[in-house]
Amino acid sequence: MEYIRFKAAAVQAAPVFLEREATVEKACGLIREAAGEGARLIVFPETWIPGYPVWTHGPARWEHEPTKRLYARFYRQCVTIPGPATDSLCEAARDCGAHVVMGVNEIDAGGLDRTIYNTLLFIDDRGNILGKHRKITPTYHERLIWGAGNAEGMKVYETSLGKLGGLICWEHWVPLARYYLYTQGEQIHCAVWPVAEEMFQVACRHYAHEGRVFVISACSYLTREMFPEDFELAGDLKKKTGVIFNGGSAIIGPDGHFLAGPAYDTETILYADIDTQTIYEESQKLDVVGHYSRPDLFRLLVNKKPKRYVEEMDWE
């Protein structure tokens, strides 16, 4: 077995809020910047394109016209996979020779399904889309915006950097979701959030320690001044402090200790050197899908079938 060494980057930055093309352009610049520092894996925050729908943190408003207009505006700026936005990201990844993991608000490319999904997109260093993962259960207020994903995209990808996987925000508190990725041999885990407070850091460190994996955690930075002037719920912004998302990005080793960060209150890119030999050193004490598992007592069932809206049959 050959151990792999490379540099990883966690991007902590603000999107150009509610502007897909401008955010993609900023992303490509950040990919080039991180790759210029030697990064071969570059991870961006949750739903970074075109931004996390922070307005859902307030009360739900039934038949509220400004909120409905904002949803339609938001929908128009979402990403199809594949599509022009992903083409640009893939080109940047290929040109820079870096793997890119990007959080996007995704809509169905065919247009039949008009639901928005919270999606994690995986791109390899040759500019190919490896796959996507839709958040399986939007959290609380998020259900006003996003639909539920399924297990079809909960994959760990074989890459030149090792086995790469990821989860979105509160999925890190779903024990069976964690375990499912561990069973696929995950080595490098991408944890994406809008912001990482103390308990979010606990979740990332626990994931690294439990799974004996490296965790690259990427969070957003966002201030009130970054919203567009014609934001439909501008009155609500007056109630918020200047900084809405203050980051918390970090890179964590398989022993649960920080290798970089956490960083707060600024736009930045965190870097850390990854050496997969460390995974095996730490697995001597704990391997939850190996010597510390009991498959004779416990077993996990996973339904990977995609959703089907219609099944056509010929009745006799």
N, C-alpha and C positions, 0 to 999 in steps of 0.2 A: 504493500500500500504506500502510495506517495502522498505525503502531507503537502498542503497547499498554503502558500503565503501570499497575501495581497493587502491592499489598503482599501478600506471602506469609508464612505462618507454619508453623513446624515445632514440633509439640507434643512435648515430652519430659516424660512423666509416667508414673506407675504406674497400672496398672489396679486395680480392686478384684478381686484375684486369684481366679479361678475363680467369679466372680459376674457373670453376663452382664448382668442388669438393672441392677445397681448400677454396673457399668462403663459401660453405655450412658448412664445418668443423668449420670455424671461427664463423659463425652464431650460431652454436650449443653451442660453448663456451660462446658467449655473452648472449645467452638465459639462460644458467646455471648461469652466473654471475649476470644477472639482477634478476632472480628468487631467487638467494641467498640473494639478498637485499630486498626480499619481493614483487617484482613486479608480478602482476597477468595478466597484459597486457603489451606486449613488441612489439614495433613498429619499423620497419626498413625502410630505405629510398627507394625512387623510383628506380626501376630496379637494386636493389643492387646486385642481382645475374644475370650475372657475372660482372655487372658494367654498368653505364650509358654511352652510345656511344658519348662521348664528342667530338670525331673527326668530328661529323656532324656540329659543330659550324663553321667550315671553309667553303670554297666554294665547291659547288657540282662539281664533276669531271666526265664527261661523258666518259665511256669506259676507266677508269683509272685502270690499272691492280693492283697496290697495294691496292687501295680501294676495289676492287672486292675480292681480296684475304682476306682482313680484314673482309669483310662482311661474307664470308664463314667460317672463323675462329670463328667469333662472333656467327654465327648460330649454330655451332657445340657445343658451350658452353652454349646454352640456355636451358631452363627448360621445361619439359613436366609435365602436371598436369592431373593425378598423374604420378609419376615416382620415380626413385631412390633419387633425390634431395628432393622431397617433403616427401618421406618416412622418411628420416633422420630428417627433420624439424618437422614432426609430432611426431616422437619418442622423440625428445628433449622436445617438448611442453607437451607431456603426462608425461614424467618422471619428469618434473619440475612443473606440475600443473599450466601452464600458457597459456593464449591465445597469439598467435603470428600472427602478420600481417606483411607480407613480400612482398617487391617489387621485381618482377622478369621479365626477358625477357623470354617470353613464346613462344613455338612453339607447333603446333598441335601434339597431341600424336599419331594420326593415320598416320601422314606424308603426307596426301593428300594436306593440306593447308601449303605451304612452306613460309608463311608470318610470321614475328616475331611480337608479340604483347607486349605492355607495360601493365603489369598485376599486380594487387594487390591481393595477396593470403591471405585468412582468415583461420586460424587453431584454433580450440578450445582447452581447457585445458585437454581434453581426447585424444588429438591427431587426431581428425577428421577434415577433410577438410570441412569447412562450405560452401565455394564457392570462386569464383574469379570474379574480375572486370577488364575488358580490357578497357584501356583509349579510350574514345569515339572519340576523335579527337587529333591525334598527332600535336604538335605545330610547325609550320613553318619548320625548318630544320629537325625536327624529322620524317617528312614524307619520308625522304630518307631511314629510317630504319623500322618504325613500320606501321602496318596496323591499320585501324579504328575498334574499338570495337562497341558494341551496348548496349542497355539498359537491356539486359537479366541478366547481372550480377550486375546491380545497385540495390543492396539489402541492407537492414538493417537486421542484424541477431540478433535473441533472444539468449542471452547468460546469464550465471550466473552472469555476471558483469553488465548487462543491455543491451540496444539495441545498437549494434555496426555497424558502417558503415565507408565508406572512399571514398576519391577521390584522383586523381593523379594530382599534379602540377597545370597547368593552367585550369583544370576542375573547380577549385575554382572560376573562373571568368565566369562560365556558369550559369546564374541565375536559369534556370529551372532545371539543374542538382542538384543544392543545394536544391531547393524547393522540388524536388522529394524525396530526402532523409529525409528532414524534415517531409514530409507527412507520412513517414513510422515510425515516432516516434523516430528517432535517438536521442540517449543520449550521446554516446561517438563516436567522429569522428576522424579517422586517416587521416592525411594530409601528403602525402609523396612527397618529392621534391629531386632534385639533390643538390640544394643549396637554401637558403632562404635569399634574399636581402630584402631591406626595404619594397618594395611593396608586397613581398610575406608574410612578417609579417603582413602587413595591411590586406591581404586577409584572413589569419588565424584568426586574431582577429575579423575581420568582421564576418566570418563564426560563430565563437563562440557566438558573440553578437547577430547576427541575428537569429540563430537557437536555442539559449539558450542551447548550448551543450558544453561539454568538447572537446577540440581539442588537440590531441597528434600529433605534427608535427615533422617528422624525416627527416634529411638531411644527405648527404654524406660528408666525408672528403677525399680529393684526392690530391696527389702531383705528380709532373712530375716524380719523382724518383720511383713511384709505378708502372709505366708502364713496361711491359716485355721488356727485352733487344732486342728481335727480333720483336718489334712492327712495323707493316708494314709502318706506317706513322711517323716514328721516326724523320724525318726531320722537320715535323710540330711542334713537341714538343719543338724544340729549340726556337720557337717564343713565347712560353708561359712562364709565371712566374712560380716560384717554386710551389706555391699552386694554384691548379686549382679549387677545390671546398673547401670552407672554412666553410661549415656547416650552422648554423643558426637554429638548432633544438630548440623546445620550447614546453611547455605544458601550455595551456590557459584555464581559467575558463569560465563559461557561462555568465559572465559579461564582457568578452573581455579583462580581465587583465591577465598578465603572472603569472603563478604559478611556473614556472621554466624556466630558460633561458631568452632570446635566447643565445646560446653558439656558439662561433666562434673560428676558428683557432686551433682546437684540436680534437682528438678522445675522446669521452666521452659518458656516459649514464646519461641522465637526469631523475629524479624521481619526482613524485608529488602524493599527496594523493587526491583521487577522492571521493566525497560524492555527490550522486545523489540528495540529498535533495536540494542542491544549485540550481539545474535546476529548481525546482518548485518555489523556492523563487524568482528567477530572471524572471520567466514566468508571474509573477503578472503584470509586466509593459508591456511585449511584448511577444506575442505568434503568430507567423506568420501563423500557421495552425490552430489556435483557435480563440480567441477573437479579434485578430488583422487581421484576414483574411476576405475576402469578396467573398466566392465561388459563390454567386449569380451574381457577376460581372466578375470574372476571373476563368478560369478552365484550367488545364493542361492535355494534352493527351500524353500518353507514349506508344510507340510501343515496346513490349518486345519479339517479335518473333525473333528467331535466324535466321542467314543468311542461305539461301538455294541456292545451286549452280545449282541443277537439280531437276525438278519435273517430275517424269515419269507418263505418262498417256497412257491409251489404247484408241486409236481412233477407232470409229465405222464408 
